[in-house]
Structures are given as structure tokens and as C-alpha cells.
Amino acid sequence: MNVEQARAWITAIATTVEAEAETLTRLDSAIGDGDHGANLKRGFAAVRAALEGFEAHTVGDVLTKTGATLISKVGGASGPLYGSAFRAMGKALASPDVTTEQLGDALDAGLAAIRKLGGAQPGDKTMVDAWLPAVAAYRKKGPRAAAAAAEEGAKATTELRARKGRASYLGERSIGHQDPGATSTALIFRALA
């Protein structure tokens, strides 16, 4: 991945999130506070604007700017979680061109940042349930496999009981609803593919 491809990835995320904002909001309305889609749409629109004219010398510059913008512009839990993930990925990638393996390491760093901030484990019905299998699939078979694994992980959250976040307050009633954070994670990996 080079700087222009990193920009293209973030632009693709912004486009996908904008297109899927209503779906994310609908999912979040069932088990959260109903603002996930709107928050991410606003956040990635701000990221797109922030990257216009931004002089990035490395892939890490693009991802770090993305993370900092998300933290400052997105409310709820998703801003800090995704912002921390992109900043961690950015810090891991300090060259103009990165290898597939280096990007895998960065995706791992993003996951570690999410887990550290949110305290979520696999099976807690969070974005971790999509990000973790996506990174494993990325390392074995690349970005398309990562996207498929993230989507499978997001769908699998439907049968889980939430143990973290606002959805955890619903207890058993959280079962039967797909997690919005896992769903937006799948969109991020789809954009990468």
C-alpha cells in the first residue's frame, strides 16, 4: 500500500459508510442509542475533508490523520474506538510504501488499541468480533478474505448476548440483533478489499 492507496481506502470507507448509514442507525436503534450511522457518516465526511490538501508523506500520516479526526468529530464510543485504531495503525506504518505483512501488523495494532480502550473480548458482541477474524484472514489470504471474515463475524454477533457497551444493559434482549460496531468494521474491511 502506498500513500495514494491509503487515501483511496479512507475515501472508500467514507463512501461506504455514507451509503450504509441508515442500516447502521437501524441496527444501533435496536440495541444502542441509534446514532452509530449518523456519527460515522459525519466522522468520515470530516476525515475526507481533513485529507483534502493534507500533505501526507507516509501511509501512516494518512491513517494517523484519519484517527485524530475521528476522535475529535465522532461522538459515542465509535469515535474514540475507531480513532484509536486508525492512530495505532498510523503509528505502525512510517514509510511511503508498506508491505502486505506490515499492513497486517498495523491492523493488529488497530485491534489492540480497540481492545485496550474498550476492554472487549471475542464473543462480547462488539467490533472485536469482526476485526479479530478479519485480521487473521488477512494474514492468511489477503484483503478479500479479511472482508468476508469481518462480514461473517458481524453476522455471528446476532446470536450473541452483549457483554460490553450500551447493548449490554439489555441483557438477553440483545440476542437476535446484529452488532452495529461489528457491522461498521465489516464495511471498513470491505473498503480495504
C-alpha positions in Angstrom: 0.0 0.0 0.0 1.2 3.5 -0.9 0.0 6.9 0.3 -2.5 7.2 -2.6 -3.9 3.8 -1.9 -4.2 4.7 1.8 -6.2 7.8 0.8 -8.3 5.7 -1.6 -9.1 3.2 1.3 -10.2 6.0 3.6 -12.3 7.6 0.8 -13.9 4.2 0.1 -14.7 3.9 3.8 -16.4 7.3 3.8 -18.4 6.4 0.7 -19.5 3.1 2.1 -20.4 4.5 5.5 -22.4 7.2 3.8 -24.3 4.6 1.8 -24.9 2.3 4.8 -25.6 5.0 7.4 -29.3 4.2 7.7 -28.6 0.5 8.1 -26.1 1.2 10.9 -28.5 3.5 12.6 -31.3 0.9 12.3 -29.0 -1.7 13.9 -28.0 0.7 16.6 -31.6 1.7 17.3 -32.4 -1.9 18.2 -29.7 -2.3 20.9 -28.0 1.1 21.3 -28.8 4.7 21.2 -29.4 4.9 17.5 -26.6 7.2 16.4 -23.9 4.9 15.1 -24.7 5.5 11.4 -25.1 9.3 11.7 -21.9 9.6 13.9 -19.8 7.6 11.5 -21.2 9.3 8.4 -20.4 12.7 10.0 -17.0 11.5 11.1 -15.8 10.1 7.8 -17.1 13.1 6.0 -14.9 15.2 8.3 -12.0 12.8 7.6 -12.5 13.2 3.8 -12.4 17.0 4.2 -9.4 16.8 6.5 -7.4 14.7 4.0 -8.1 17.1 1.1 -5.0 19.2 0.8 -3.3 17.3 3.6 0.3 16.6 2.7 0.9 13.0 3.7 4.4 11.6 3.2 3.7 8.1 4.6 0.7 5.7 4.8 0.9 6.3 8.5 0.3 10.0 8.0 -3.0 9.3 6.3 -4.1 6.8 8.9 -3.0 8.9 11.9 -4.8 12.0 10.4 -7.9 9.8 10.0 -7.8 8.6 13.6 -7.2 12.1 15.1 -10.2 13.4 13.0 -12.5 10.6 14.1 -11.6 11.2 17.8 -12.4 14.9 17.5 -15.5 14.6 15.4 -17.4 11.5 16.3 -19.5 11.1 19.4 -20.3 8.0 21.3 -18.0 5.1 21.7 -17.2 4.7 18.0 -15.2 7.9 17.6 -12.6 7.0 20.3 -12.5 3.3 19.4 -12.1 3.8 15.6 -9.9 6.9 16.1 -7.6 5.0 18.4 -7.5 2.1 15.9 -6.5 4.3 13.0 -4.0 6.2 15.0 -2.4 3.0 16.2 -2.3 1.7 12.6 -0.8 5.0 11.5 2.0 4.9 14.1 2.9 1.4 12.9 3.3 2.5 9.3 6.1 5.1 9.0 7.1 4.6 5.3 5.6 5.8 2.0 5.1 2.2 0.9 4.1 -0.6 3.2 4.2 -4.4 2.5 1.3 -6.7 3.0 2.9 -8.0 6.2 3.4 -4.5 7.6 -0.2 -3.7 6.9 -1.2 -6.9 8.7 0.9 -5.8 11.7 -0.8 -2.4 11.6 -4.3 -4.0 11.5 -3.2 -6.0 14.6 -2.1 -2.7 16.3 -5.5 -1.3 15.5 -7.3 -4.3 17.1 -5.0 -4.0 20.1 -6.0 -0.3 20.5 -9.7 -1.1 20.3 -9.4 -3.9 22.9 -7.3 -1.8 25.2 -9.7 1.1 25.1 -13.0 -0.9 25.1 -11.9 -3.9 27.1 -13.8 -6.2 24.8 -13.0 -9.8 24.2 -14.2 -12.1 21.4 -17.8 -13.0 22.0 -18.7 -9.8 23.7 -20.8 -8.7 20.7 -18.6 -5.7 19.7 -16.5 -4.6 16.7 -13.8 -7.0 18.1 -16.0 -9.9 16.8 -15.5 -8.7 13.2 -12.0 -7.2 13.5 -10.3 -10.2 15.0 -11.3 -12.8 12.3 -10.6 -10.1 9.6 -7.0 -9.7 10.7 -6.5 -13.5 10.9 -8.0 -13.9 7.4 -6.0 -11.0 6.1 -2.7 -12.6 7.2 -3.6 -16.0 5.6 -5.3 -14.9 2.3 -5.4 -11.1 1.9 -7.9 -8.3 1.9 -10.8 -10.1 0.2 -10.7 -12.9 2.7 -10.5 -10.3 5.5 -13.6 -8.6 4.2 -15.5 -11.9 4.1 -14.3 -12.9 7.6 -15.4 -9.5 9.0 -18.8 -9.8 7.5 -19.2 -13.4 8.9 -18.0 -12.1 12.3 -20.6 -9.3 12.2 -23.4 -11.6 11.2 -22.4 -14.0 14.0 -22.9 -11.3 16.6 -26.7 -11.7 16.1 -26.8 -14.7 18.3 -24.5 -13.3 21.0 -25.5 -11.6 24.2 -23.9 -8.3 24.6 -21.3 -8.0 27.4 -19.9 -4.6 26.6 -21.3 -1.2 25.6 -24.8 0.1 25.8 -26.2 -3.1 24.4 -25.0 -5.0 27.5 -27.7 -3.2 29.5 -30.3 -5.1 27.6 -29.0 -8.5 28.7 -30.8 -11.4 27.0 -32.8 -8.9 24.8 -29.6 -8.1 22.9 -29.7 -11.5 21.4 -31.2 -11.6 17.9 -29.7 -8.2 16.8 -26.5 -7.8 14.8 -24.0 -5.5 16.4 -23.6 -2.1 14.7 -19.9 -1.7 15.5 -19.1 -5.2 14.1 -21.1 -4.2 11.0 -19.2 -1.0 10.5 -16.0 -2.8 11.0 -17.0 -5.1 8.2 -17.6 -2.0 6.0 -14.0 -0.8 6.8 -12.6 -4.2 5.7 -14.8 -4.3 2.6 -13.4 -0.9 1.6 -9.9 -2.2 2.1 -10.6 -5.2 -0.2 
